[in-house]
Amino acid sequence: LSLGEAKNLPTYPGPNKMRDCYCTVNLDQEEVFRTKIVEKSLCPFYGEDFYCEIPRTFRHLSFYIFDRDVFRRDSIIGKVAIQKEDLQKYHNRDTWFQLQHVDADSEVQGKVHLELRLSEVITDTGVVCHKLATRVLECQGLPIVNGQCDPYATVTLAGPSRQSEAKKTKVKKKTNNPHFDEVFYFEVTRPSSYNKKSHFDIEDVDEVDKMEIRVDLWNASNLKFGDEFLGELRLPLKFLRQSSSYEAWYFLQPRDNGNKSLKPDDLGSLRLNVVYTEDHVFSSDYYSPLRDLLLKSADVEPVSASAAHILGEVCREKQEAAIPLVRLFLHYGRIVPFISAIANAEVKRTQDPNTIFRGNSLTSKCIDETMKLAGMHYLQVTLKPIIDEICQVHKPCEIDPVKLKDGENLENNRENLRQYVDRIFTVITKSGVSCPTVMCDIFFSLRESAAKRFQGDLDVRYTAVSSFIFLRFFAPAILSPNLFQLTPHHPDPQTSRTLTLISKTIQTLGSLSKSKSANFKESYMATFYDYFNEQKYADAVKNFLDLISSSGRRDHKSIEQPILLKEGFMIKRAQGRKRFGMKNFKKRWFRLTNHEFTYQKSKGDHPLCSIPIENILAVERLEEESFKMKNMFQVIQPERRVLYIQANNCVEAKDWIDILTKVSQCNKKRLTVYHPSAYLNGHWLCCKATADNTPGCTPCTGGLPANIQLDIDGDRETERIYSLFNLYMPKLEKMQEACGSKSVYDGPEEEEYSTFIIDDPKETYKTLKLIIEGVGTLEQEHAQYKRDKFKKTKYGSQEHPIGDKSFQTYIRQQSEISAHSI
C-alpha cells in the first residue's frame, strides 16, 4: 500500500479550524498499520508505504482518517472501504477515494453457522401446526471491540402481522470465535385440521413467505451505553418450502438504517495505491523446471541472459522482481553468487565511479531486500536500545533557528543532538562483528568488483559498500524506525524531527565524500556538521567498512591488499611442533587480517606462525580447568591441531573470538563439534577419551549467526515469480523479438526493443524459450485446478459463506468460461 494524502477534510468546529490527523489501515475492523500524525492541516500528506502478508481471510480493506484528541478518544472523520473482490480494479495505480461516513451499524465482519428446520407438529387435539427450530451453532472472526469480545446472539421470527420476542443465547466470554450450539423454537402457523399433505394451509402460505428469521450478534458491554451491535442476518422462510431443513454458513451483514442523506463529498478524499496479489501454491514438484532455471542464474554467462535477470527486465518495478528472487535465492543458499554476478555486470556498465550503485537497478533492489531480511536482527541489536531512549526521553534537538520553540536554547539543542549522533555513530562503527555473514559476503564482492573496475580510484572500494550499509540500511532505519520493527508506531513529531537530523548526519558521515558541508542545503546543518569534520570519524568509517567487506572466502585472483582487522599482545601455548619442544606459554604479538592469522615475537617482526583463514575450523572458549588460567580460547586447525591462547581480559577474549569466528564463518570444513577442554596427560579432560584425534564431544557454538535462517517457502516464491512472468508475458514475447532482431540486424536499434539489456541475443533467446514453456505448463495446471475446484465447491460452506461476493463473482466467471469452451 502507498498512502498518499488526504484532501479537503472538514474544518474543526473550533476557532483554529485545523486538525491533527492520522490514517489507519484495517483488515475489516482490525487495525494493522497506522501512519504518523500530520499536525494542523486539512490536506495532510502522509507519503507512507506499508507491506504485509495477509494472515487470514477478509472482506474489506479499510482506511480510516482520525483526528487526534489529546483529552478524549480520537474522533473518526471518515473511511474508505474497498471490498476484497474490487481490489483488482485499483491494482497498482493512484486512485482518489471519497471518504464515507462511519456508522457503528455498518461496521461488520465475521460469519455465523446456522441450521434451520421446519416441522409439522400434531397437537393433543389432533390439529397440525408448524414449528421452526433455529440452531445457532457458532461464529467466526467477530471483531474485537475496545480490546474485548464477549459475544451473544439474539434470534427473532418476524412477519408483517407479528414479531416474536427475541430469544437470546448465553454470553461467551473473551472470544471472537464463540461456540453457542443453542436451539430456539418458534411457532410459524396457526393450528389447523390435519388433512393437507402440503407443509402449509393455503391461507398461511403467503404469510409464511413474508416471514423472516433474524439473527443479531452483540458484544456484551460493561459500559452504560449498552451492548455493541456486531452484525445481523435476515433469512426469508420461503426458501424452506423446497427443503424443510437447511444448514449453512452466512456472512454477517450491516444493519440498513436508511442513513443515506449525507453527501459523499462532505468529508474530503484520500489518495491510495494498492497492490494486492493472491497466489495459489502447488506442491514442490510442479515448480522444479522453473525453479531450477532461476537458481542457475548466477552461473549463466552473461548474467543478463539468465532467468532471474530477465524477470528484472520485464517487471514494471524492479522491486516486484527483487522481493521473490531474494527470498528464493536466500532459501536455497544462492543469494551471494547471484548478487555478485548481477553487481559485477552493473559495475562493468558504470562509467563514473561517483554514480556506482546509485540507480534503482535490480542489483540495488536485491541488496536492499537481502539487508532487510538478513539484517533485521542486526539492526535490533545495534540501534534499538538508543532509538528507544530517544523516543522516551524527548530531549530537544532542533537546530534550525527558525523552528526553535519558546524557551529552547540553540546551543543546548546542538549539544543534545551531537551526543546522540556520536553515540549512534559509535554503536554502528563498533558493530562490524555482528554484521550477518551473508551481508559481509555481498559487500566483499561489491568491493572487489568496484576496485577492479576503477583501479585508479582508491575510495571506490569504500563508497561501493557505504552506499548500501549507511545510505540504504542504517540511515532509513533511524529515519523511520517503525518500518524496520525498531518501534511499534510512528514516533511523535518532535522525536521524528530528531531522528531526521540524526539520520542526515549519519548518512553524510558514512558517505566519505570529499566536501561534506556542501552535501547540506541548509546552512544550520553545515555548521552542525563541523563538529564531525575530523579525521577520526573518517578512519572509524573505513575500519568498519573494511571489517564488514572482508570475507573468509579468500579469492586468490583478488587485487585486494590484506585488511588488518585486529592486533595486540596475547599469551599462547606452544603447539608442540618440535618433537622434544617444551609446551610452554609465551607472550606474542598477534595479528589478524582477512587473509591470515599470525603471531610474531614483537610488532613488526617476521611471523613465527601463519594460519590461513581457510584453515580456521572453529574458534571456541577453553575451560579454565585445562591450564588453571582465565580468558583462554582455542583456534582449531586441520588434523585436530589446536592453538591455545590467553587474552588479557574477558572483553578482549570475547572480541578475538567474535572476530576470528566472523572471518572464518564461511569456511567449508568448519567443525560441528569440539573439545571444550585441553588434551593433557594422554586424555581429553572433558570426555576422558584417550586418542588425541577423537572427534569433539560438544557442539560448536558457531559464534554469531552465520546465515539467518528465514522462514521462507521456496515453492511460494516460485509461484510468485511464475505469476509475474505470466503477467508480463507480452513483454517476454517482445524481448524474444528483440533477440531475433539483434541476432540478424546490427543497425540502429528499434525504440521498442531498446529498453531491454541484451548482451547475448542467442543465450537470452534460449532462456526466454524455456521460461515461456515453463510458464505455459504451470498456467495449464492452474486452469485445471480452478475447474476441479469449481466442481467441488459448495456455496454456504465455511470457506464460501452465503453473502461471499467474491465467490459469486468467481462462479459467474467460471460459468462464462464453461459456456465459452462449449
N, C-alpha and C positions, 0 to 999 in steps of 0.2 A: 504494500500500500504506500502511496505517496499522498500525504495530507498536505494540500497546498495552502489555501487561505479561505477565510470567510469574508463575505461582503455584505454591507448594508444591514447589520444586525440592528434590532430595535433599540432605541436610546434608553438609557437608565432613567427611571422616573424622577430621580433627584436633580439638584441644580447642575451637577457635574456632567450628566448625560453619558459619560464614557463607561466602559465595562472592562473588567479583568477576566478574560475568557480563556478556557482551555477546551480541548476536544478529546473525547474518549472513543475508542474502537471497541465494539461489543459483538460477541457471537450470541445472537438472540439478546438476552439481557445480561450476559456475563461480561464484565469489563476485562479486556485482555491487554489494553495499552492506553496510555494517557500522554498527551503532548505537554509541553511546557506551558506556563501561563503567560499570555501576552497582555500586558497591562495597558489600561487607558486607551482602548481602541474599539471602534465599531467595525473595523475591517482588519481583524488580526491576521498576520501572516505566520504560518507555522513552519512550512518547509521541512517536514519530518517524514522519514521513511520508516516503515515497520514491516518486518518479515516474520511470518510464523508458520509453523506446521499446525494444521487444524486437527486437534486430537479427538474430535467427536463429530457426530452429525449436527447440523444446524439448519435453521430455516431462513434466518435473516442475518445479513452483515449490517450492523447498525452503527451510526456515528452520532454522538450527542454533543452539542455545544453547551457548556456550563458557564455560568457567571459566578466567579468566586465570591463568597460572602464570608468575611472573617469571623462574624459573630454567630451566624446561623448556618444551617445546611446550605451548601451551594445550590443555586436555582438553575433548572434546566431552561434554556432558551428555545431549543428546538432540536429536531433529529432528522437524519436521513436514514431510511431503512431500505436496503436492497435485498430482494428475495434471491435465494441461492440460484434459482433457475434463470434469473436475469443477469447474473454476474458476467456471463459471456458477452452480453450486449455492450458492456462498457470496457471489455478487456483491453488493457494497456493503452488507454487514451484518456487525456484530460477531459473531464466532464464536470459541468456545473450542475449541482443538485439543489432544488428548492428545499429549504428547511420546513419540516412539518411540525404541527403542534404535538406535544407529547401528552398522552392521556393515559392514566393508570389502567383504564379498562381496555386499552388497545395493546398493552404490553403483554404479550403471551408467548410462552414456549412450553414444550413438553407434550406428552401423549398419554392417552388413557386406554385401558384394556377393558372392554365391556362385553357382557353376554346378556342377550335378551331372549326371553322365552314366553310365548303367548299360549295359554292353555285354556281348555274348556273345563269348567268345574260344575258337577251336578250337586245341587244343594240337597238337604234332607227332604225337602218337599218335592224333589224331582224336577226342579226347574234348572235351566242352564245359565251360567254367566261366564264371562271371560276374564281371566286374570293375567296380569303381566308381571313376570318376575324379572327384575333388573339386578344383575350381579356386577358389582364394581370390583374387578379383580386387582388391578394395580395401576400405578402411573410411573412414567419415567421422564427424567430430565426437567422436572419443575424448577422454576427459578429460586435462587436463594435471596430472600429479601432482608436487607439490613443484617446480613451475616447469619440468618437462620431460616429454616423452612420447617414448619410444623403443620403439615397439610391435613385437610379433611375434605370430603366430598358431600354435596347435598344432591338429592335426586327428587325430581318433581314430575308428575304427569300433568300436562296442561292441554286444554282444549278450548274451543270457543265458548262453550257453555259452563265449563267448570275448570277449577285448578285444584289439584290435590295439595295437601300440606307437604312441605319439603321434608324429606327423611334424610337423616344425617349419619355419616359413618363416624367411627372413632377417630380422634386426632392421633396422627402418627408423629412422634417427636423426632426432631433433628434428622430428617431425611428428605431428600428431594426425589427418591425413588420408592414411594411408600407401597406396601402390600396391604390392601384392605380385605379383599375376599369376603365382602358382605353382600347379602341378598335382600332386596326390598320388593314387597308385593303391592300391586295396585289393581283395583277393580276397574275394568275397562268398560264393560257393557252392563245394562240392566238385566236382571234375571228374566228368562222367557221360557216358554214350554219347549221341551227337548224334542223337536220334530224336524229340525232342519239339519241337513248334513254340512252346510257351509259353516265357516267359522263364526259368522255374524248373522244376526237377524237383518233382514233387508233394511229396516228403518235405522239400524245402527251403523251401516256401512259408511255412509257419508260422514257421520260424526267421528268414527274411528279414523278415517282418512285425514281428518283435520287435526287429530291429536298428535302431540309430540312428547317425547320423554326428554327432559332437560337435566343434564349433569353439570353442576358448577363445582369448581375446585377453589378452595380458600386456604389462606395461610392464617392459622390461629395466632392472633397478635395479643401481646400483653398490654399494648397501648390503649389509651381511652378512645382513640379514633375508630376503633372497630377492626374487624378482620379484613385482610387484603385479598382482593379478587385475583385469581391466578389464571382463569380461563374457563370456557364453557363448551358444552357440546349440545346441540339440538338435533334430535333424530325423529323424523315423522314416522308414525306407526304403520303407514300404508305399505312400506316395503316388507312388513311381516305377513302380508296376505299371501305371498308366494311360499314363504317358508316360516313355520311357526317358531323356529329358534334361529338365532343369529349371534355369531361371536366374532369380534374383530377389534383391531387397534385403530384409534382415531387420533388425529392431531387436535389439540385444544384450539379453540378459536377465540378471537377477541369479542367483547360484548359490543353489539352495534347500538350505540346510544344516540344516534342521529346527530352527533355533534359535527356537522359539516358546514356550519355557517361561516367559519373563519376563512379568509382568503389565504391561499398557499404562499403568496408573495409577501405577506406581512412580516416574515421573520428573517428575510435575507437568504443567502445561499452559501454553499460550501463547494470548493473545487477539490476533486479527488481523482486519483489514478489508481485503478485496482487491477492487479494481475492475479487471476485465480486459475490454478491448474489442479487437475484431478487425474491421478494415474491409477490404472488397474494393472497390478503386477502379477505376472505369471510365475511359475516355478523356474528355478535356475536354468534348466537345460534349454528352455526356449531362447535364452539370450546368448548362448555360447558363441555363435558366429559373430554377432555384432560386438560382444564384449571382447573377444579375442582380437578383433580388428582394432578396437580402440586401444587396448593395452599394448599392442605392438607399436603404437605411435612414436614412442621415444626412439625406436631403432630404425625408423623409416628414413631413408636418405633421398632427397632433402625432407626435413620435418614438415615443410609446407604441403607435402603430398600425403600426409598422414590423416587418418580419420578424425582424430581429435582437433587438429589444426583446421581441417575443412569445416568442422562444426562451428568453430570460432569465426570463420569467414562468412558462413551463410546466416548466422543468427543476427537479428536486428541489433541487439545489445550484446556486447562481449560478456557481460555479467551473466546473461542467460546461459551461455555455454560453460562459463567458468565454474558455476556452483556444482552441477552434477559431475563435471570432469574431475575436479579436485577431489570430491568425495569418493569417486570411483577409484582414482589412482591412489589415494591415501589408503583405501580399504585393501587394495592389492599390493601395497608397498612399492608402488612405481612412481610416486609423485616426484621424487628428486630427479631421476633421469629425464622424465617428461619435461619438467620446468627447465632443467639445464638445456635441453635440446631447443625449446622454443625461445629461451632467453638468448642463447648463443646466436640463433638465426636473427633475432631482433637487433642484437648488438652489431652484427655484420651489416645490417641495413642502416644503422645510425651513422650520420656523417659528422655530427658535432658532439664532443664528449659532454658538453653542458646540457644537452637535451636527453641524456641517457635515461631510459625508463620513465620519461615524463608524460608520455601519452597514455590514453586509456586502451592499451593493447591487451590482447589475450594474455600475454605474459604477466603484465602488472595486475590484471584482474585475478588471475590464478594465484599469484603470490599473495595478494590481499586476502583471498578466501582461505588459503592454507594457513596464513598467520592467524586469521580469525578462529579457525578450528583448532589448530595445534597450539596456539599461543594463549588461549583463554586462561588456563591455569597460571601461566607465567605472568600475565597481566595482573591477575588477582593477588599473587604473592608479592609482586613488585609495587603496584600502585595503590591497592585497595586501602591499606591502613592510613596512608596520608590523605587520600581522597575523602575517606570517612571523616577524618579530623577537620578538613577544610569545610565539609558540609555541616558539621556540628558546631564548630567554634564561631563561624561568621565574622572573622577578622575583616575590617575594612581594608580593601586593597586597590581602590580606584585611584589611578594615577593621571587620568585626564583632568586637567584643571577645570574644564567646562562642566564635567559631570560630578564634581565633588559635592557631597551633601553638606548641609549646615553643620558646623561643629567638627568636621573632619579636617585632619591635618595632613597635607600632601606628603611631607617628609615621613611621618609615621606610616602612612599607607605604603609608600615606596619601600620602607624597611620591611613591613609585613610581607609584601609581595616578593621582595628579594630573598627573604628567608625561605618562603615556600618554594621558589624556583630552585634555590640552592639545594634544598632537601630532595626535591623530586629529581633534579639533575644527578645528585649523588646516588640515590637508590637505583636509578636507571643504569648509570655507568658502572655501578658495582654489581649489577645483576647478571653479568655475562655467563657465569657458570650455570645459571638457572635457565638460560635460553634453550628451548627444546631442540634436540639434535636435528630433527627434520628441517627446522628453520636454519640452523647453522650450516647444514649441508647445502641448502639452496643458496645462502649468502656466499658460501665458498665458491660455488660455480659462477655466481654473478660477478664476483671479484675477479676470478680467473679470466672470464670472457672479456670483461671490460679492460683488464690490464693487457691482455694480448692484442686487443683491437686498437687501443690508444696508448702505445708504449711510451710516447713522449710526455704523457700527462700522468704525473705520479699521484695526483689526488683522485683520479677517476676510480681507483680501486676502493676508495672510501665513499665517494659520492654515490656509486652504484648501490652500495648497501644502505647508506644513511637515508637515501631517498625512500626506502621501504620502512626500515625499523623506526626512524624518527618521524618522517613526514606522513607515513600511512599506517602506523601502528600505535606508537606512544602518543603522538600529538592528538589524533582523533579520539583516543580513549580518554585523555584528560579533558578534551573539549566536551564530549558527550558521554560521560561515564555510564549512563543508563543503557546506552546501545551496546556496551561491552560487559553488561551484567556487573558493573562495579558499584552501582547504586540501583535501588529498586525503581525509583521515579526520577523524573527530571529535577535537577537542583533548582532552588528558588532563584529569582532574577539576580540577586546580589552575588550568590555563590557562582552562578553561571558566568557572570562577568569576570569574577576572579579566575575561574578555570580558563576562560578565553584568553586572558592576559598571560597566564602561565603557559598555556599551550603554544601561543605565538612565540614566546621567548624560547621554549624548549625546542620548537621546530627550527628556529634560527640557529640556536647553539649546535643542533645536530647536523645542520646543512653544510657546515665547514666552508661557507662561501667567503670570498676574499673581503668584500666590503659589506659587512653585515648591517651596519646602521642604515645603509641605502635600501635594505630589504623592507624597512618600515615606512609606510606612507605617513604615519603620524609622528610628529616631532617628539611628543612625550615618550613614545616607545623607543625612539632612537636614543634619547637622553638616558632612559632607564637601562638600555642595553649596555651603556658604557661600563656599568658595574661588572659585566661579564666579558669585557674585551681583553681578557688576559690569556696568556699562552697556556696556563694550566688547564683551562676549560677545553681548549682545542686538543691538548695532549690526552686528556681524560676520554674525550670522544674517540680519538684514534685508537687508544688502547682497548676501549670497549669494542669498537668495530673489528679490531684485529682478533680479539678473542672469539667473537660470535661468527666470524667468517673464516676461522681456521677449521680444518677438518681432519679427522683421524684417517680418512681415506687419502693416503699420500699419492699424489699424482706425479710420476717421475718426469712427465713431459712439462710439469709446472714451471712457469718462469718466475714463480714467487721466491723471494728470499725467505728463509725460515723466520717465523714471527716469534719473538721472545714473549712467553706468556707468564712465567714466574721464575724467580731465582732467589737463593738465600742459603745460609749455612744450616745444615742438619747433621745428625749423627747417624751413621749407617753401620750395620754389622757386615763384616767381611763375608763374601759369598762362598768362600772355600773353593776357589778355582784351583789353587795350587794344592797338590795332594797333601803336603805336610804344612800348609799355611795355617796360621792361627786365625780362628774365627773371632777376632776381637772387634771392638767398637771404635770407630774413628770419626772425627769431625771432617766434613767435606762440604765443598761449595756445589750445590745442586742447581741445575739449570734445565728448564723445560721450554721447548719450542713446539710448534705444531708438527715438527718432523721427528724430534728425538728427545729423550730424557737422559741427561748426562750428569756425571759428577767429576770434580777435579779437586786437587789439594787446596788451591786458593783461586779466587776470582781471576780470570784471565789466563790461567794455566791450560796446558793441553789436557783434554779429558782423559781420565783414567778408565772410564767405562761409558759406553754409549748404548742405550736401549732404543731401537727404532720404535716409533709409536705403534706400528702394527704388531709389535711383539709384546705389547702390554695386554695380557689376557684377563686380568682382574686387578682391582685396587681395593683393598679391604683393611679394616682396623685389625690390630693384633691384640689378643687378650693379654692383660697385664701379667698374668701368672707365667707367661713364657720366659721373660727375662727380668721380671720384677721391675719393669720400667713403664712409666706412663707415656701417653701420647704417641704410641707406636702404630705404624701401619706397614702393610706389605704390598710390594709390587710383584705380581706373579707373572712369570715369563714361560715360554715353551719349555717342555721337558721338566715341568714342575719346579724349575729354578725360581727361588724366591729372594727378593731383596728386602731386608727388614730395615726400616728407617724410623728414627725418633725425631719428632718435630719439637720445637722449643716450647710450645704450649698447645692447649686443646683447640684454640681458634685456628692456629696455623696448621695443625694436623688436619682439621676439617677442610680448610682451604685447599691444601695439597691433594687430599683425597678427592674433593669435588672436581678440581681442575684436571687431575690425571684421569678420572673417570670420564669427564666430559670429552677430552680429546681422543680417548680410546674406545668410546662408546660404540662406534660402527665397525670395530674390528671383527672380521668374520669368525675368528676362532675363539671369541670371548667365552670364558668358562661359565658354567651354570652353578657349580659347587666349589667350595674351597675349605681349607682347614683354618678355623679361627685362632688356633694356637700353633706354636712352632714345632719342628721335628727335632727332638733333643734326646740324647742317650738311647738311640736306637728305636724310638717310637714317637708317634704324634701325641702330644699331651692331651689333645681334645678327645680323640676317639680311640686312643691306645693302639692303633694299627701299627705294625712293625715295619712294613715296607715303605720306603720313603716316596715311592711313586704311587701310593694308594690314592685313588680319587678322593676329592674333598668330602667332608661329612656334613656340611652346612650349605644351604642355598645361598648363592651370591646375592648381595643386597641390590646390586645394579646401580647404586648411587641414584642419580637423578633419572626421571623417566626418559628412556631412550626415545621411544616413539609414543606419542599419546595414543592410547587405544580408544578409538572412537566408535561409537555405536552406529555403524553405517551399514545399510543394507545395499550390497552391490547390485542386486537384481533391480531394486527400485531405482537406483541411479541410472542403470542401463535403460530401463523403461522410460525415464525422463528424457534421456538422450534420443531414444527412438522417437518419442513424441515431438521433440524439436526438429529432428530430421524430417519427420512426416509433415510438420507444419511448414517447413521451408523447402519442400520438395521442388517447387518451381525454380528456386534459386540453385538447387543441386543440379537440376537439368540445364539451367543456363550456364553453370560452371562447366558442365560436360561439353556444351557447345563451345565455350571459350577455350577449353583444352584442344578440341578438334581444330578450331580456328588457328590457335597458336602453332600447332604441330605443322600445319601446311602453309602458313602465311606469316611472313616476318615483317610485314609493313606496319604502318601506324595502327595502334590498337583501336578496336571499336569501343566507343564510350561505354556501352552497356557491359562490356567484359572487363573494363579497366579497374573495377572495384575489387577484383579478386587478386590475391597474391598467388601466382602460379609460377614456380621456379622450374618445374619439370613437367611439361604437359602430359607425357606418356604415363609416368608414375601416378600423377594426380588422377588421370582418367581411369586407370586400373582401380584405384581406391574408390573413386566415385561409383564405379560399376558395382563393386562389392557392397558399398553402403546401400545403394538403391535396391539391390537384390535382397539384402538383409531386412531392410525396412518393409519391402513388399511382402515378404514372408510373414513378418510379425503383424502386419496390417490384416492379412487374411485370418490369422489366428484370433485377433481381436474381434473381427466381424463374426466369426463362427461362435465365439464365446458370447457375444451380445445376443445372437439368435437363440442359442441354447438357454441363456438366462431369461430371455423374454418368455420362452415356452414354460419355464418352471416357476416364474414369479407370480405370487398371489397378491392382489391388491387387498389391503386390510390386514396384511401380516405385520409383524413387529418391525421389519425392515422398511415396509412401504405402507404406513398407516393411511387410512382414508383421510383425504384432505391434503395428501402429498402432491403438490402441483408439479414438482419436478418429475415425479413418476408418471403423472398424467401426460406431461409433455413427451416423456420417453415412449409411452405406449403409442401416442399419436405418430411419433417419428417412425417407430418400428412398423406400425400398420402401413404407413406410406411406403416404407422400404419394401415390405412384403408385396404390396399392390404393384409397385414398380417392377419388382423382379418377376411377378406373374405376367 
